[in-house]
Amino acid sequence: MAALRLILGDQLSKSISCLSDYADGDLVLLAEVTEEATYVRHHKKKIAFLFSAMRHFHQALQANGYEVAYTRLDDKKNTGSLLGEVKRALKSGDFDRLVITEPGEHRLLEAMKTWKKTLEKPVDIRPDGRFLCTHDTFAAWAKGRKALRMEYFYRDMRRSTGLLMDGDKPVGGQWNYDADNRKKLPKDMQLPERFRVEPDAITQEVLDLVDTRFGNHFGSLEGFGFAVTAKDAEAALEAFVEDCLPRFGDFQDAMKTGEAYLFHSLLSQYINAGLLDPLAVCRTVEAAYWDGGVPLNAAEGFIRQIIGWREYIRGIYWLKMPEYKSTNYFEADRPLPDFFWTAETDLVCLQEAIGQTRDNAYAHHIQRLMVTGNFALLAGIDPEAVNEWYLVVYADAYEWVELPNTHGMALFADGGVLASKPYAASGKYIDRMSDYCKGCRYSVKEKMTEDACPFNYLYWNFLMEHEDKLRSNQRMSMIYRNLDRMDKGEQSHLKGQAARFFKSIGIER
């Protein structure tokens, strides 16, 4: 008997597990559905990227002999849901089972677990072999540990993959070169021209469709230049390794006014959607190091993000869900400020990070963590609202990767599952790693005056608001000693400044 094999929009790999035993008579299904495009109001560029990539993947499968049923969004018979399209496809032939690769979001997996009863057919949900660490392997690593710190997981991943290893020891004698990855960008540093793909007829048709059907979603379609095929994604990888990787390590934490990309790879959306294989990407970067064209801190820093952080984040997600999503350690409850959607704020750092996000469906990890994320943490924004915003706005965002990064890393809403302390910082950090503060109307040197950078007094206000939960944290002890040096009048003044700021942006309690 034949099988119906469903491939999701972020599973665009011929090696995906649901295709592993494809046989004549089977049917592969891909479907553009309103339900998945609108369960949050995804950035227009993200929708366009996925729909175009899906259409190109459909062509690639057919060219390789697969029988494929493809539902376009504007198909008049489109039911608007994955389940509806599965039902339609099942009626088109004599299929005895549905084969699926595990989705990357808990809500969708839970729904799929009910499909066997609904469809009255076996539903084979297979592991996603694109990841290097299985759920069982991660759970075994986590079992019995007092703290689930990425660094120790990362070392095990280095050993298991052999990446940048010299026998059983790390190349260079140390595991992590993060301390060498924090340089501020020099004023006269020349930035590389970035790889882009001019939209072909398929992509242009999708852009027109998204503009018509999702015109009220966040973001701009202007300048769309994403790779939408595996071939072009490979070309993007090659361009990154040649043009950007040698300096990526030194400047991966840097920020610069008017520059969204610097030396970052821009590959995460291709890896997360299946157009690039993560281990193969790491092997390419490792080879560039061995060939002598890339310094160790750059190769190690990049590989750590993929086999360390990416795999770790996914492990945390599936280990802790669904309870993880509802944690709120600081009981944060303020609404998301309107400027997160408009970028209309006097704070240049937020203008830049949010404006680039709106235009590109992208911001690099320091902008996400230490600008928008840090602000949301200090301002006490409701984690549910912040998590949804991050899921909406980035082309590489799926809940398995977005939620732990935002909820745990940026907001500390999980109470320390990911991080040993909150990533809270005053304006000094942003000033040290960028040129944003020089063009801002606020003074990053001030914390007490009307012109003081809001990050400065929000930082101290945050420490005072949550002293009962943070003072006992050993990594916060020096910070609280600095707070103790302030007299009560200074502390009261900082609280008042924070309250006035919250009122001015419409998020006072």
Kinemage of the C-alpha trace (Angstrom):
@kinemage 1
@onewidth
@group {chain A} dominant
@subgroup {mainchain}
@vectorlist {calphas} color= white
{ca met a 1} P 0.000 0.000 0.000
{ca ala a 2} L 1.047 3.604 -0.579
{ca ala a 3} L 1.854 6.368 1.896
{ca leu a 4} L 1.021 10.053 1.938
{ca arg a 5} L 4.093 11.990 3.078
{ca leu a 6} L 3.570 15.504 4.451
{ca ile a 7} L 6.472 17.969 4.335
{ca leu a 8} L 6.207 21.230 6.270
{ca gly a 9} L 7.526 24.586 5.104
{ca asp a 10} L 10.581 24.379 7.371
{ca gln a 11} L 11.476 20.829 6.292
{ca leu a 12} L 12.707 21.506 2.769
{ca ser a 13} L 15.404 18.860 2.623
{ca lys a 14} L 15.488 15.768 0.432
{ca ser a 15} L 17.053 13.914 3.368
{ca ile a 16} L 14.093 14.646 5.656
{ca ser a 17} L 13.069 11.504 7.557
{ca cys a 18} L 9.545 11.283 6.140
{ca leu a 19} L 11.062 10.702 2.667
{ca ser a 20} L 13.631 8.105 3.716
{ca asp a 21} L 11.630 5.107 2.464
{ca tyr a 22} L 9.693 6.803 -0.318
{ca ala a 23} L 8.460 4.248 -2.883
{ca asp a 24} L 6.567 4.257 -6.152
{ca gly a 25} L 2.917 4.965 -5.514
{ca asp a 26} L 3.592 7.261 -2.567
{ca leu a 27} L 2.568 10.913 -2.695
{ca val a 28} L 4.426 13.858 -1.173
{ca leu a 29} L 2.266 16.755 0.019
{ca leu a 30} L 3.316 20.372 0.484
{ca ala a 31} L 0.683 22.986 1.276
{ca glu a 32} L 0.596 26.742 1.708
{ca val a 33} L -2.128 27.270 4.311
{ca thr a 34} L -3.549 30.370 5.919
{ca glu a 35} L -3.609 28.730 9.354
{ca glu a 36} L 0.176 28.433 9.516
{ca ala a 37} L 0.779 31.846 7.945
{ca thr a 38} L -1.452 33.622 10.472
{ca tyr a 39} L -1.372 31.792 13.831
{ca val a 40} L 0.894 34.723 14.539
{ca arg a 41} L 1.117 37.584 12.065
{ca his a 42} L 4.449 36.559 10.568
{ca his a 43} L 6.693 39.108 8.882
{ca lys a 44} L 5.799 39.438 5.205
{ca lys a 45} L 9.342 38.552 4.136
{ca lys a 46} L 9.219 35.348 6.186
{ca ile a 47} L 5.996 34.209 4.535
{ca ala a 48} L 7.348 35.083 1.092
{ca phe a 49} L 10.609 33.245 1.795
{ca leu a 50} L 8.875 30.064 2.896
{ca phe a 51} L 6.253 29.999 0.153
{ca ser a 52} L 8.837 30.631 -2.548
{ca ala a 53} L 11.213 28.046 -1.074
{ca met a 54} L 8.362 25.540 -0.905
{ca arg a 55} L 7.455 26.114 -4.562
{ca his a 56} L 11.058 25.706 -5.647
{ca phe a 57} L 11.419 22.570 -3.489
{ca his a 58} L 8.293 21.171 -5.152
{ca gln a 59} L 10.009 21.561 -8.515
{ca ala a 60} L 13.204 19.952 -7.218
{ca leu a 61} L 11.320 16.933 -5.878
{ca gln a 62} L 9.487 16.441 -9.157
{ca ala a 63} L 12.750 16.677 -11.072
{ca asn a 64} L 14.095 13.868 -8.881
{ca gly a 65} L 11.174 11.560 -9.573
{ca tyr a 66} L 8.923 12.182 -6.604
{ca glu a 67} L 5.163 12.343 -7.065
{ca val a 68} L 4.109 15.606 -5.431
{ca ala a 69} L 0.792 17.249 -4.641
{ca tyr a 70} L 1.214 20.965 -4.042
{ca thr a 71} L -1.466 23.284 -2.665
{ca arg a 72} L -0.986 26.962 -3.385
{ca leu a 73} L -2.463 29.538 -1.050
{ca asp a 74} L -4.710 30.887 -3.818
{ca asp a 75} L -6.035 27.451 -4.827
{ca lys a 76} L -9.824 27.758 -4.652
{ca lys a 77} L -10.061 24.309 -3.031
{ca asn a 78} L -7.489 25.136 -0.350
{ca thr a 79} L -9.037 24.353 3.042
{ca gly a 80} L -6.668 26.731 4.840
{ca ser a 81} L -5.267 24.151 7.268
{ca leu a 82} L -2.706 21.350 7.182
{ca leu a 83} L -5.226 18.808 8.404
{ca gly a 84} L -7.713 19.906 5.771
{ca glu a 85} L -5.117 19.510 3.029
{ca val a 86} L -4.093 16.101 4.344
{ca lys a 87} L -7.727 14.984 4.197
{ca arg a 88} L -8.015 16.243 0.627
{ca ala a 89} L -4.855 14.476 -0.438
{ca leu a 90} L -5.891 11.199 1.204
{ca lys a 91} L -9.039 11.199 -0.898
{ca ser a 92} L -6.975 11.440 -4.098
{ca gly a 93} L -5.536 7.923 -3.798
{ca asp a 94} L -5.501 4.648 -1.917
{ca phe a 95} L -3.144 5.539 0.958
{ca asp a 96} L -2.851 3.331 4.010
{ca arg a 97} L -0.881 5.715 6.230
{ca leu a 98} L 0.394 9.263 6.736
{ca val a 99} L 4.127 9.791 7.264
{ca ile a 100} L 5.357 12.997 8.923
{ca thr a 101} L 8.631 14.333 10.275
{ca glu a 102} L 8.208 15.766 13.754
{ca pro a 103} L 7.351 19.483 13.572
{ca gly a 104} L 9.431 22.104 15.343
{ca glu a 105} L 6.576 23.496 17.426
{ca his a 106} L 4.881 21.824 20.372
{ca arg a 107} L 1.413 23.101 19.437
{ca leu a 108} L 1.637 21.429 16.023
{ca leu a 109} L 3.009 18.158 17.372
{ca glu a 110} L 0.157 17.926 19.879
{ca ala a 111} L -2.335 18.536 17.078
{ca met a 112} L -0.706 15.876 14.867
{ca lys a 113} L -0.928 13.311 17.652
{ca thr a 114} L -4.727 13.531 17.332
{ca trp a 115} L -4.734 13.008 13.559
{ca lys a 116} L -4.710 9.192 13.775
{ca lys a 117} L -8.130 9.247 15.385
{ca thr a 118} L -9.432 11.992 13.097
{ca leu a 119} L -8.164 10.410 9.879
{ca glu a 120} L -8.763 6.810 10.962
{ca lys a 121} L -5.370 5.900 9.534
{ca pro a 122} L -1.952 5.270 11.076
{ca val a 123} L 0.155 8.407 11.459
{ca asp a 124} L 3.899 7.786 11.550
{ca ile a 125} L 5.602 10.782 13.222
{ca arg a 126} L 9.346 10.413 12.765
{ca pro a 127} L 12.296 12.147 14.484
{ca asp a 128} L 13.847 15.087 12.681
{ca gly a 129} L 17.257 13.771 11.694
{ca arg a 130} L 18.534 17.205 10.660
{ca phe a 131} L 19.482 17.775 14.293
{ca leu a 132} L 22.593 16.221 15.825
{ca cys a 133} L 21.228 15.582 19.314
{ca thr a 134} L 18.088 13.498 19.772
{ca his a 135} L 15.511 14.262 22.447
{ca asp a 136} L 16.537 11.123 24.356
{ca thr a 137} L 20.226 12.005 24.168
{ca phe a 138} L 19.600 15.505 25.482
{ca ala a 139} L 17.349 14.212 28.268
{ca ala a 140} L 20.054 11.753 29.283
{ca trp a 141} L 22.641 14.558 29.324
{ca ala a 142} L 20.339 16.757 31.423
{ca lys a 143} L 19.331 14.069 33.923
{ca gly a 144} L 20.635 14.695 37.409
{ca arg a 145} L 22.363 17.984 36.597
{ca lys a 146} L 21.814 20.871 38.978
{ca ala a 147} L 22.308 23.362 36.130
{ca leu a 148} L 21.831 22.852 32.401
{ca arg a 149} L 24.641 25.043 31.117
{ca met a 150} L 25.298 25.173 27.389
{ca glu a 151} L 29.096 25.160 27.726
{ca tyr a 152} L 29.251 21.579 28.996
{ca phe a 153} L 26.730 20.355 26.444
{ca tyr a 154} L 28.767 22.075 23.733
{ca arg a 155} L 31.930 20.246 24.744
{ca asp a 156} L 30.123 16.923 24.400
{ca met a 157} L 28.899 17.966 20.949
{ca arg a 158} L 32.455 18.854 19.909
{ca arg a 159} L 33.611 15.412 21.022
{ca ser a 160} L 30.761 13.591 19.273
{ca thr a 161} L 31.168 15.437 15.963
{ca gly a 162} L 34.964 15.757 16.061
{ca leu a 163} L 34.713 19.370 14.963
{ca leu a 164} L 37.836 21.411 15.756
{ca met a 165} L 39.251 18.560 17.809
{ca asp a 166} L 42.846 17.378 18.166
{ca gly a 167} L 42.286 13.843 19.355
{ca asp a 168} L 40.306 14.178 22.577
{ca lys a 169} L 41.344 17.808 23.113
{ca pro a 170} L 40.043 21.008 21.515
{ca val a 171} L 42.162 22.586 18.813
{ca gly a 172} L 44.093 25.507 20.306
{ca gly a 173} L 43.886 24.120 23.834
{ca gln a 174} L 40.609 25.730 24.908
{ca trp a 175} L 36.963 25.027 24.128
{ca asn a 176} L 35.571 28.504 23.876
{ca tyr a 177} L 36.996 31.720 22.390
{ca asp a 178} L 34.052 33.926 23.262
{ca ala a 179} L 36.348 36.370 25.071
{ca asp a 180} L 38.028 37.071 21.712
{ca asn a 181} L 34.695 37.815 19.985
{ca arg a 182} L 33.793 41.149 21.556
{ca lys a 183} L 35.603 43.870 19.659
{ca lys a 184} L 33.925 47.140 18.745
{ca leu a 185} L 33.863 47.866 15.014
{ca pro a 186} L 36.538 50.426 13.991
{ca lys a 187} L 35.189 53.582 12.347
{ca asp a 188} L 36.962 52.964 9.048
{ca met a 189} L 36.236 49.230 8.801
{ca gln a 190} L 35.063 48.280 5.299
{ca leu a 191} L 32.041 45.986 5.343
{ca pro a 192} L 31.513 43.373 2.635
{ca glu a 193} L 28.772 43.553 0.046
{ca arg a 194} L 26.270 40.874 0.981
{ca phe a 195} L 25.095 37.978 -1.135
{ca arg a 196} L 21.562 38.284 -2.435
{ca val a 197} L 19.420 36.538 -5.039
{ca glu a 198} L 17.323 38.532 -7.461
{ca pro a 199} L 13.728 37.242 -7.340
{ca asp a 200} L 12.859 34.919 -10.224
{ca ala a 201} L 9.368 34.554 -11.699
{ca ile a 202} L 8.244 32.141 -8.966
{ca thr a 203} L 9.458 34.394 -6.178
{ca gln a 204} L 7.946 37.485 -7.777
{ca glu a 205} L 4.599 35.728 -8.029
{ca val a 206} L 4.832 34.871 -4.327
{ca leu a 207} L 5.795 38.443 -3.419
{ca asp a 208} L 2.703 39.717 -5.228
{ca leu a 209} L 0.548 37.126 -3.452
{ca val a 210} L 1.918 38.005 0.001
{ca asp a 211} L 1.511 41.710 -0.648
{ca thr a 212} L -2.142 41.124 -1.518
{ca arg a 213} L -3.068 38.559 1.117
{ca phe a 214} L -0.881 39.659 4.035
{ca gly a 215} L -0.478 43.354 3.399
{ca asn a 216} L -1.467 44.180 6.985
{ca his a 217} L 1.274 41.997 8.482
{ca phe a 218} L 4.424 43.467 10.010
{ca gly a 219} L 7.388 44.301 7.822
{ca ser a 220} L 8.370 45.272 4.325
{ca leu a 221} L 8.778 43.177 1.166
{ca glu a 222} L 11.033 45.761 -0.440
{ca gly a 223} L 14.475 44.519 -1.420
{ca phe a 224} L 13.655 40.829 -1.021
{ca gly a 225} L 16.854 38.956 -1.880
{ca phe a 226} L 16.758 35.691 0.078
{ca ala a 227} L 17.986 32.422 -1.367
{ca val a 228} L 14.994 30.132 -1.920
{ca thr a 229} L 16.755 27.009 -3.229
{ca ala a 230} L 19.385 24.714 -1.756
{ca lys a 231} L 21.765 25.692 -4.564
{ca asp a 232} L 21.484 29.400 -3.796
{ca ala a 233} L 21.707 28.758 -0.056
{ca glu a 234} L 24.991 26.923 -0.699
{ca ala a 235} L 26.173 29.954 -2.660
{ca ala a 236} L 25.248 32.137 0.329
{ca leu a 237} L 27.341 29.884 2.562
{ca glu a 238} L 30.316 30.120 0.211
{ca ala a 239} L 30.033 33.904 0.106
{ca phe a 240} L 29.920 34.095 3.900
{ca val a 241} L 32.988 31.912 4.340
{ca glu a 242} L 34.981 33.904 1.799
{ca asp a 243} L 33.814 37.460 2.511
{ca cys a 244} L 32.751 37.553 6.165
{ca leu a 245} L 33.938 34.606 8.257
{ca pro a 246} L 37.562 35.761 8.680
{ca arg a 247} L 36.345 38.817 10.641
{ca phe a 248} L 33.147 37.338 12.056
{ca gly a 249} L 34.804 36.209 15.274
{ca asp a 250} L 36.290 39.556 16.250
{ca phe a 251} L 33.165 41.601 15.556
{ca gln a 252} L 30.221 39.261 16.109
{ca asp a 253} L 29.006 41.324 19.099
{ca ala a 254} L 29.463 44.710 17.427
{ca met a 255} L 26.687 47.058 16.248
{ca lys a 256} L 26.845 50.012 13.880
{ca thr a 257} L 24.295 52.660 12.872
{ca gly a 258} L 22.837 51.970 9.442
{ca glu a 259} L 24.469 48.544 9.141
{ca ala a 260} L 22.279 45.506 9.718
{ca tyr a 261} L 24.586 42.661 8.761
{ca leu a 262} L 28.250 43.447 9.490
{ca phe a 263} L 30.052 40.060 9.222
{ca his a 264} L 27.167 37.819 10.292
{ca ser a 265} L 26.344 34.726 8.255
{ca leu a 266} L 22.626 35.338 7.538
{ca leu a 267} L 22.363 31.554 7.191
{ca ser a 268} L 20.088 30.677 10.116
{ca gln a 269} L 16.857 30.910 8.138
{ca tyr a 270} L 18.271 28.578 5.477
{ca ile a 271} L 19.433 26.055 8.072
{ca asn a 272} L 16.152 26.212 9.994
{ca ala a 273} L 14.081 25.745 6.823
{ca gly a 274} L 16.132 22.796 5.574
{ca leu a 275} L 17.953 24.419 2.663
{ca leu a 276} L 21.310 23.902 4.394
{ca asp a 277} L 22.471 20.986 6.521
{ca pro a 278} L 23.858 22.255 9.859
{ca leu a 279} L 26.663 19.719 10.184
{ca ala a 280} L 27.730 20.246 6.567
{ca val a 281} L 27.826 24.005 7.207
{ca cys a 282} L 30.074 23.421 10.221
{ca arg a 283} L 32.338 21.137 8.216
{ca thr a 284} L 32.701 23.869 5.590
{ca val a 285} L 33.674 26.408 8.257
{ca glu a 286} L 36.085 23.950 9.874
{ca ala a 287} L 37.726 23.297 6.488
{ca ala a 288} L 38.237 27.037 6.026
{ca tyr a 289} L 40.090 27.115 9.347
{ca trp a 290} L 42.305 24.150 8.451
{ca asp a 291} L 43.055 25.774 5.087
{ca gly a 292} L 44.458 28.774 6.961
{ca gly a 293} L 42.026 31.393 5.736
{ca val a 294} L 39.991 31.780 8.928
{ca pro a 295} L 41.227 32.422 12.502
{ca leu a 296} L 40.288 29.952 15.214
{ca asn a 297} L 38.127 32.391 17.180
{ca ala a 298} L 35.958 32.924 14.095
{ca ala a 299} L 35.569 29.244 13.213
{ca glu a 300} L 34.979 28.192 16.821
{ca gly a 301} L 32.554 31.060 17.485
{ca phe a 302} L 30.450 30.154 14.474
{ca ile a 303} L 30.479 26.399 15.084
{ca arg a 304} L 29.543 26.994 18.734
{ca gln a 305} L 26.395 28.804 17.637
{ca ile a 306} L 25.241 25.779 15.627
{ca ile a 307} L 26.316 22.569 17.379
{ca gly a 308} L 26.367 24.244 20.774
{ca trp a 309} L 23.709 26.878 21.138
{ca arg a 310} L 21.253 25.778 18.415
{ca glu a 311} L 21.191 22.138 19.534
{ca tyr a 312} L 21.094 23.103 23.215
{ca ile a 313} L 18.179 25.475 22.733
{ca arg a 314} L 16.185 22.797 20.915
{ca gly a 315} L 16.974 20.324 23.669
{ca ile a 316} L 15.714 22.700 26.352
{ca tyr a 317} L 12.533 23.384 24.371
{ca trp a 318} L 11.459 19.767 24.045
{ca leu a 319} L 12.652 18.840 27.545
{ca lys a 320} L 10.687 21.594 29.289
{ca met a 321} L 7.571 22.164 27.179
{ca pro a 322} L 4.700 22.838 27.560
{ca glu a 323} L 5.096 24.210 31.110
{ca tyr a 324} L 8.174 26.215 30.115
{ca lys a 325} L 6.194 28.643 27.987
{ca ser a 326} L 4.005 29.825 30.871
{ca thr a 327} L 6.761 30.585 33.388
{ca asn a 328} L 7.141 34.222 34.438
{ca tyr a 329} L 9.834 34.458 37.099
{ca phe a 330} L 9.643 38.238 37.544
{ca glu a 331} L 5.839 38.368 37.162
{ca ala a 332} L 6.338 40.871 34.347
{ca asp a 333} L 3.037 42.240 33.082
{ca arg a 334} L 3.549 45.506 31.196
{ca pro a 335} L 2.263 45.618 27.609
{ca leu a 336} L 4.606 45.702 24.631
{ca pro a 337} L 5.252 49.359 23.666
{ca asp a 338} L 3.839 50.469 20.326
{ca phe a 339} L 7.306 51.402 19.062
{ca phe a 340} L 8.193 47.709 18.824
{ca trp a 341} L 5.979 47.760 15.723
{ca thr a 342} L 6.854 51.218 14.389
{ca ala a 343} L 10.476 51.882 15.481
{ca glu a 344} L 9.279 55.379 16.405
{ca thr a 345} L 11.319 56.072 19.514
{ca asp a 346} L 14.038 58.550 20.477
{ca leu a 347} L 16.320 55.717 21.538
{ca val a 348} L 18.648 55.224 18.567
{ca cys a 349} L 19.591 51.668 19.564
{ca leu a 350} L 15.938 50.619 19.489
{ca gln a 351} L 15.296 52.593 16.297
{ca glu a 352} L 18.109 50.698 14.608
{ca ala a 353} L 17.299 47.210 15.894
{ca ile a 354} L 13.546 47.464 15.307
{ca gly a 355} L 13.820 49.365 12.037
{ca gln a 356} L 16.241 46.795 10.618
{ca thr a 357} L 13.946 44.030 11.823
{ca arg a 358} L 10.983 45.637 10.068
{ca asp a 359} L 12.908 46.084 6.819
{ca asn a 360} L 14.893 42.833 6.744
{ca ala a 361} L 13.109 40.285 8.968
{ca tyr a 362} L 16.530 40.114 10.601
{ca ala a 363} L 18.573 41.505 13.453
{ca his a 364} L 21.725 39.877 14.746
{ca his a 365} L 21.935 38.117 18.093
{ca ile a 366} L 23.318 41.029 20.117
{ca gln a 367} L 20.590 43.363 18.872
{ca arg a 368} L 18.018 40.741 19.845
{ca leu a 369} L 19.533 40.009 23.253
{ca met a 370} L 21.085 43.266 24.425
{ca val a 371} L 18.886 45.895 22.773
{ca thr a 372} L 15.277 44.757 22.277
{ca gly a 373} L 15.564 41.853 24.718
{ca asn a 374} L 17.369 43.861 27.377
{ca phe a 375} L 14.807 46.638 27.100
{ca ala a 376} L 11.909 44.184 27.477
{ca leu a 377} L 13.590 42.658 30.526
{ca leu a 378} L 14.293 45.987 32.240
{ca ala a 379} L 10.839 47.339 31.428
{ca gly a 380} L 9.042 44.262 32.757
{ca ile a 381} L 7.192 43.471 29.537
{ca asp a 382} L 4.845 40.482 29.665
{ca pro a 383} L 6.855 37.472 28.371
{ca glu a 384} L 3.917 36.205 26.333
{ca ala a 385} L 3.806 39.464 24.367
{ca val a 386} L 7.580 39.535 23.900
{ca asn a 387} L 7.740 35.897 22.792
{ca glu a 388} L 5.028 36.493 20.212
{ca trp a 389} L 6.821 39.580 18.887
{ca tyr a 390} L 10.057 37.664 18.341
{ca leu a 391} L 8.162 34.834 16.649
{ca val a 392} L 6.425 37.304 14.341
{ca val a 393} L 9.299 39.456 13.208
{ca tyr a 394} L 12.239 37.209 12.231
{ca ala a 395} L 12.585 35.038 9.125
{ca asp a 396} L 14.501 32.387 11.088
{ca ala a 397} L 12.021 32.192 13.984
{ca tyr a 398} L 10.219 28.966 14.881
{ca glu a 399} L 9.039 28.352 18.405
{ca trp a 400} L 11.624 25.658 19.202
{ca val a 401} L 14.425 28.168 18.661
{ca glu a 402} L 12.662 31.461 19.432
{ca leu a 403} L 11.049 30.599 22.755
{ca pro a 404} L 14.074 29.476 24.824
{ca asn a 405} L 16.220 32.265 23.392
{ca thr a 406} L 13.643 34.921 24.246
{ca his a 407} L 11.966 33.482 27.313
{ca gly a 408} L 15.065 32.091 28.974
{ca met a 409} L 18.037 34.032 27.663
{ca ala a 410} L 16.644 37.529 27.083
{ca leu a 411} L 13.895 37.696 29.721
{ca phe a 412} L 15.076 35.241 32.395
{ca ala a 413} L 11.393 34.335 32.625
{ca asp a 414} L 12.350 30.702 33.261
{ca gly a 415} L 14.107 31.669 36.500
{ca gly a 416} L 17.525 30.432 35.443
{ca val a 417} L 17.018 27.255 33.419
{ca leu a 418} L 19.226 28.677 30.643
{ca ala a 419} L 21.224 31.483 32.222
{ca ser a 420} L 22.877 31.783 35.606
{ca lys a 421} L 21.809 35.430 35.881
{ca pro a 422} L 19.675 37.888 33.888
{ca tyr a 423} L 21.339 39.507 30.883
{ca ala a 424} L 20.441 42.924 32.261
{ca ala a 425} L 22.647 45.844 31.290
{ca ser a 426} L 22.670 49.621 31.393
{ca gly a 427} L 23.398 51.809 28.391
{ca lys a 428} L 27.130 51.334 28.972
{ca tyr a 429} L 27.078 47.958 27.240
{ca ile a 430} L 25.367 49.350 24.136
{ca asp a 431} L 27.819 52.260 24.086
{ca arg a 432} L 30.783 49.922 24.372
{ca met a 433} L 29.670 47.700 21.472
{ca ser a 434} L 28.192 50.291 19.078
{ca asp a 435} L 28.137 53.873 17.861
{ca tyr a 436} L 24.412 54.202 18.588
{ca cys a 437} L 24.779 56.442 21.627
{ca lys a 438} L 26.673 59.156 19.756
{ca gly a 439} L 23.619 60.013 17.674
{ca cys a 440} L 21.055 59.662 20.451
{ca arg a 441} L 19.332 62.570 22.186
{ca tyr a 442} L 19.808 60.797 25.519
{ca ser a 443} L 23.133 60.834 27.370
{ca val a 444} L 24.559 57.397 28.072
{ca lys a 445} L 26.866 58.993 30.661
{ca glu a 446} L 23.931 60.136 32.806
{ca lys a 447} L 21.526 58.212 35.012
{ca met a 448} L 20.004 60.893 37.238
{ca thr a 449} L 19.152 63.789 34.889
{ca glu a 450} L 16.197 64.284 32.534
{ca asp a 451} L 18.522 63.623 29.591
{ca ala a 452} L 19.814 60.361 31.034
{ca cys a 453} L 19.702 57.244 28.873
{ca pro a 454} L 16.557 55.329 29.897
{ca phe a 455} L 18.540 52.071 29.942
{ca asn a 456} L 20.543 53.470 32.847
{ca tyr a 457} L 17.725 54.237 35.273
{ca leu a 458} L 15.642 51.289 34.055
{ca tyr a 459} L 18.586 49.059 34.928
{ca trp a 460} L 18.748 50.256 38.521
{ca asn a 461} L 14.967 50.246 38.809
{ca phe a 462} L 14.943 46.623 37.656
{ca leu a 463} L 17.493 45.682 40.320
{ca met a 464} L 15.434 47.376 43.001
{ca glu a 465} L 12.131 45.883 41.813
{ca his a 466} L 13.514 42.351 41.941
{ca glu a 467} L 15.975 42.565 44.788
{ca asp a 468} L 14.208 39.761 46.662
{ca lys a 469} L 14.918 37.347 43.799
{ca leu a 470} L 18.329 38.525 42.656
{ca arg a 471} L 20.370 39.693 45.642
{ca ser a 472} L 21.211 36.141 46.687
{ca asn a 473} L 22.579 35.332 43.218
{ca gln a 474} L 26.353 35.206 43.641
{ca arg a 475} L 26.932 36.620 40.160
{ca met a 476} L 24.898 39.698 41.144
{ca ser a 477} L 26.641 40.416 44.439
{ca met a 478} L 28.983 43.143 43.136
{ca ile a 479} L 26.093 44.897 41.383
{ca tyr a 480} L 24.054 44.986 44.574
{ca arg a 481} L 27.039 46.327 46.498
{ca asn a 482} L 27.049 49.219 44.017
{ca leu a 483} L 23.328 49.720 44.603
{ca asp a 484} L 23.923 49.751 48.362
{ca arg a 485} L 26.324 52.684 47.917
{ca met a 486} L 23.437 54.843 46.667
{ca asp a 487} L 21.496 56.701 49.327
{ca lys a 488} L 17.724 56.315 49.592
{ca gly a 489} L 17.165 59.631 47.851
{ca glu a 490} L 19.094 58.518 44.764
{ca gln a 491} L 17.254 55.215 44.676
{ca ser a 492} L 13.886 56.948 44.980
{ca his a 493} L 14.831 59.355 42.181
{ca leu a 494} L 15.751 56.475 39.847
{ca lys a 495} L 12.432 54.773 40.573
{ca gly a 496} L 10.630 58.012 39.788
{ca gln a 497} L 12.475 58.404 36.488
{ca ala a 498} L 11.504 54.857 35.501
{ca ala a 499} L 7.846 55.468 36.395
{ca arg a 500} L 7.741 58.669 34.338
{ca phe a 501} L 9.345 56.914 31.381
{ca phe a 502} L 6.847 54.055 31.492
{ca lys a 503} L 4.020 56.592 31.526
{ca ser a 504} L 5.524 58.477 28.577
{ca ile a 505} L 5.492 55.348 26.400
{ca gly a 506} L 2.067 54.191 27.580
{ca ile a 507} L 3.013 51.104 29.597
{ca glu a 508} L 2.598 52.314 33.167
{ca arg a 509} L 0.876 49.911 35.560
